[in-house]
Amino acid sequence: MDAKPLMPTLVLLHGFLGSSRDWDEFRPFLDPHFRLLTPDLPGHGQSPLPCSQPDFDGVCDALERYLAEHEVSQFHLLGYSLGGRLALHLAKRLQAKQSPESHQSKRLLSLTLESCHPGLADESARNERLGTDELWAKRLASEPLSQFLDHWYQQGVFAHLDPVSRARLIEKRRQDHPDTQRNQLVALYRATSLGRQQDLWQLPALLSFPVNFVYGEHDLKFAAIAHGWQQQAPVQNHCIRGAGHNCHAEQPGALAALLLALIDGTQS
């Protein structure tokens, strides 16, 4: 029996190389207000979602099974990075099921995207990204995990991390990803490449619930994406001061306060 059956449900989807543990510092701010669900994505963490087809459709299938197993009828959704890209695909799927012909009530009540890319519209850009991601996939498949992680967290979106923070993050990721799951992790990375993602820039205009985009003050790449997206679609942007790419880890209290205000606004 769920201990919080009458509280609104909030589902949190972590990013690539993350796990349900990524929300540990964020959880105390939200736990009094929500029934929190924090699944491990396929290939990730200690209890990865079963998924025989680790692409966008397959992971959405796995997430829908997870929601059914936890008897979730309605929920709010926050996705970070890859989790945000998966959340966009899930939102599109649930919106389609909410068509008048289906006679289903609204399941997804709000969508918050943290440092999430809505997709590449240009075919040449998609092909270029597929090539880059394939190089990373080969390294992930062949290198010792610590070595791969050290290179991964040298990328530009993580440039704000100081050496101590970077080393701590690498150690956490190493603990969360046993070698027994390496093949699943590689398969998910390849299948959910940004080069394979749908172009979802216009999706917010089709959704019947609010879409909020959260980015860190020091994450210039995703700040630019946020402002570009807001010019094309009904997306509300929110900047988290003092944060980089990972707002929920770097400024958990600020992001939690924002999220509470946003969700409260949908219920008033």
Secondary structure, DSSP 8 states (H G I E B T S, - for coil): --S-TTS-EEEEE--TT--GGGGTTTHHHHTTT-EEE--B-TT-SSSB---SS-SHHHHHHHHHHHHHHTT-SSEEEEEETHHHHHHHHHHHHHHHHTSGGGT----EEEEEEES-------HHHHHHHHHHHHHHHHHHHHS-HHHHHHHHTTSGGGTT--HHHHHHHHHHHHHH--GGGHHHHHHHHHHT-TTTS---TTGGGG-SS-EEEEEETT-HHHHHHHHHHHHHSS-EEEEETT--S-HHHHSHHHHHHHHHHHHHHHH-
